Amino acid sequence: MDLDIADVYADTDLARSLDLRLHHATDIDVPLYAFGTSYAKGTVLEAARKLAANSRVPYGIYESDNGMNHLDPLFAATAHNTATHSLTEFLHKVLATPR
């Protein structure tokens, strides 16, 4: 049920019926980094794009590696860690962008 309700990041009738307050997406105004592995089957990036569309996120970086499992971004060797490499690129962009 959480994916059907919270994943849209909107204050819908169903969300209100469960007393969820999902109206803060428009307050999000920072760059977004999302990384998906084979575990999520694309849902992480899909949800991140929905969030960005319903917020003031100035830009997002959406990366995935279906050869990784859900723990690999934390424990894979740096040389083979797609998450580490793409996160580094994202952080360089964030630091280079004036606020």
NORKA-V927024 format. One record per pair of residues at least 4 apart in sequence whose ideal C-beta (glycine too) atoms are under 7 Angstrom apart, sorted by the first residue. I is the first residue (numbers start at 1). J is the second residue. Records with the same first field share a line. If there is no record, write none. Layout:
# NORKA-V927024
I: J / J
This chain:
# NORKA-V927024
1: 5
2: 6
3: 7
5: 14 / 15 / 18 / 20
6: 20 / 22
7: 47 / 50
8: 12 / 50
9: 22 / 25 / 50 / 51 / 54
10: 22 / 54
11: 15 / 16 / 22 / 23
13: 17
14: 18
15: 20 / 22
25: 51 / 54 / 55
26: 55 / 56
28: 55 / 56 / 57
29: 56
30: 57
31: 57 / 58 / 59 / 60 / 94
32: 48 / 52 / 57 / 60
33: 61 / 87 / 90
34: 44 / 45 / 48 / 60 / 62
35: 63 / 64 / 73 / 83 / 86
36: 40 / 42 / 44 / 45 / 64
37: 65 / 68 / 69 / 70 / 72 / 73
38: 66 / 67 / 68 / 69
39: 69 / 70
40: 44
42: 46
43: 47
44: 48
45: 49 / 62 / 64
46: 50
47: 51
48: 52 / 60 / 62
49: 53 / 62
50: 54
51: 55
52: 57 / 60
61: 86 / 90
63: 82 / 86
65: 82
68: 72 / 73 / 76 / 82
71: 75
72: 76
73: 81 / 83
76: 80 / 81
77: 81
78: 84
81: 85
82: 86
83: 87
84: 88
85: 89
86: 90
87: 91
88: 92
89: 93
90: 94
91: 95
92: 96
93: 97
